[in-house]
Amino acid sequence: MIMDTNPFKPTFGQAPTFLAGRDKFIEDFVEGLENGPGDPNRATIVVGPRGSGKTVLIQEVSRQAASLGWITVSVTCAEGMLDEILVLTRKRGSHLLDLPPQSRVTSVQAAGFGASREVVPVRTTWRSDMEDLVDGLNEQGVGLLITIDEVSATSEALKAFIIAYQHFVTEGRNVALLMAGLASKVSSLLLDDEVSFVRRAIQRELGSIDLADVELAMLSTVESSGRSIAPKVLHEAASATSGYAYMIQLVGYYMWRQRPQKKEIDLADVELAHEQALHEMKRAVYVPTLREMTRREAEFVGAMAQEGPVTTLHAVAGRMGISTNNAGKLRRRLVERGAVGDLGHGRMAIEIPGMGDYLKAMDADLSY
C-alpha cells in the first residue's frame, strides 16, 4: 500500500527515513561511548557545508547514545547555550538525580518544634553546577553526551563551555562531546589559543556520499513506503544528487510527488525532480553560500565554474588575471569554507553539487 505522505524529508535538520553513508562515523562514535573515558572519539567535530547532513548526524548519534542509556543534551551555539545545557541536563536526568532543594532552613522554633524555610541564593558557578549534575549521573552509571551545532569562534559561551569541558575530561568524568559547523567557522575556532584543547578533538569532514549508499537509501525509502523504482531509474535518481545529503532528500521528495498515486517511479519523474531540486538548491544553498563570500572569493568560484568541473589554480588565476600567489590565498579560504575541494596534484573542484552550473548560467554576474 502506497503511503499517503511523502517519505522524503528535504527540511534542514529533519531526520530522513533512511540515513545514507554515515554508518562508519556513527559506529566509531558509539564505540567511543562504550569504550569509556579516554576514547578519542568522545570529542569529535563534524565539518561540512550547508546541506551535508551535520544536524541529522547529530540527531542520529544522540538517538543511539540515548538507546545506550546516556543522557543527551543538544543545543545550537548561542550566547544562552550554557544555561540551556544546565537546564536540559537537570531536566533529562531528573529521574536519576537527587536534586537539592531550592531553599534552606533559616530558623527553628524550639517550643513548637517548627522550622521556617526561606529561599536564599547560594553562590555558585556554571561549571560547579554542571560538575554536580555530571557526578550525580555518573554515580548512577550514566554518561552525559552534549552536542553543539553551528559552532562559532566568536561565541564567548562556546569558549567558556570548552574550557569547562576540558576539566570534566581531565578529572575523569563520563562525558562526550560532538560539535558541528561550517569549515570556516571550525577553522577559526581551532586557531583560538583560549580553547587549544579542542584541537585534539577528532575532525570528520562530511564529503560526498558514495552513490551505492545513496541508491540503497533511496530504494529503501521508496519500497518501505509502498512504491517501486527500476534499477536504471534509481541510478539516475542517485546520480542527480551527486552524493549530497540535502539533494538526496530533495530529489526523492520531488520524484515522489510527481505522481504520488502511481505505483512505479519512472525516469520522467526523476528528470522533473532533478530540475525542481536544483531550483530549491539555489534558494537554500547557493545564494546563502555566495553571500558569505567576499566579492573576490565569489569571482574565484565563478572562474572555476567557467573552467569546468575540475580545474587548476593556474587556470583560474589566468582567467581572473591575478597571480597564482593571490589565487592560492583565495583557494585556501574557500577550502576552509567547504565551498572548494582540493583534489590534490594541483586540481580542485566546486564542492556543492550544481553550483558550477548555477554560476555559469549567471555568466559571471555575481550581483546575487
PERARA-V561113 format. One record per backbone hydrogen bond with DSSP energy under -0.5 kcal/mol. CO is the residue of the C=O (numbers start at 1). NH is the residue of the N-H. Records with the same first field share a line. If there is no record, write none. Layout:
BEGIN
CO = NH, NH
END
This chain:
BEGIN
7 = 17
9 = 11
11 = 14
22 = 26
23 = 27
24 = 28
25 = 29
26 = 30
27 = 31
28 = 32
29 = 33
30 = 34
31 = 35
32 = 36
36 = 39
39 = 42
40 = 43, 202
42 = 177
43 = 202
44 = 179
45 = 204
46 = 181
47 = 206
49 = 52
51 = 246
53 = 57
54 = 58
55 = 59
56 = 60
57 = 61
58 = 62
59 = 63
60 = 64
61 = 65
62 = 66
63 = 67
64 = 68
65 = 68, 70
66 = 69
70 = 72
71 = 145
73 = 147
75 = 149
78 = 81
80 = 84
81 = 85
82 = 86
83 = 87
84 = 88
85 = 89
86 = 90
87 = 91
88 = 92
89 = 93
91 = 94
93 = 96, 97
97 = 99
104 = 118
107 = 116
108 = 110
109 = 113, 114
110 = 113
114 = 109
116 = 106, 107
118 = 104, 120
121 = 123
125 = 129
126 = 130
127 = 131
128 = 132
129 = 133
130 = 134
131 = 135
132 = 136
133 = 137
134 = 138
135 = 139
136 = 140
137 = 140, 142
138 = 141
143 = 71
144 = 146, 176
145 = 73
146 = 178
147 = 75
148 = 180
149 = 77
152 = 155
154 = 156
155 = 159
156 = 160
157 = 161
158 = 162
159 = 163
160 = 164
161 = 165
162 = 166
163 = 167
164 = 168
165 = 169
166 = 170
167 = 171
168 = 173
169 = 172
173 = 175
174 = 144
176 = 146
177 = 44
178 = 148
179 = 46
180 = 151
181 = 48
182 = 186
183 = 187
184 = 188
185 = 189
186 = 190
187 = 191
189 = 192
191 = 193
192 = 195
193 = 196
195 = 198
196 = 199
197 = 200
198 = 201
202 = 45
204 = 47
205 = 207
210 = 213, 214
211 = 215
212 = 216
213 = 217
214 = 218
215 = 219
216 = 220
217 = 221
218 = 222
219 = 223
220 = 224
221 = 225
222 = 225, 227
223 = 226
225 = 3
228 = 265
230 = 234
231 = 235
232 = 236
233 = 237
234 = 238
235 = 239
236 = 240
237 = 241
238 = 241, 242, 243
239 = 242
241 = 244
243 = 209, 245
244 = 248
245 = 249
246 = 250
247 = 251
248 = 252
249 = 253
250 = 254
251 = 255
252 = 256
253 = 257
254 = 258
255 = 259
259 = 262
263 = 228
265 = 230
266 = 270
267 = 271
268 = 272
269 = 273
270 = 274
271 = 275
272 = 276
273 = 277
274 = 278
275 = 279
276 = 280
277 = 281
278 = 282
279 = 283
280 = 284
281 = 285, 286
282 = 287
285 = 289
286 = 290
287 = 291
288 = 292
289 = 292
290 = 293
294 = 298
295 = 299
296 = 300
297 = 301
298 = 302
299 = 303
300 = 304
301 = 305
302 = 306
303 = 307
304 = 308
311 = 348
312 = 316
313 = 317
314 = 318
315 = 319
316 = 320
317 = 321, 322
323 = 327
324 = 328
325 = 329
326 = 330
327 = 331
328 = 332
329 = 333
330 = 334
331 = 335
332 = 336
333 = 337
334 = 338, 339, 340
335 = 338
339 = 351, 352
341 = 343, 349
344 = 347
346 = 313
347 = 343, 344
348 = 311
349 = 341
351 = 353
352 = 355
354 = 358
355 = 359
356 = 360
357 = 361
358 = 362
359 = 364
360 = 363
362 = 365
364 = 366
END
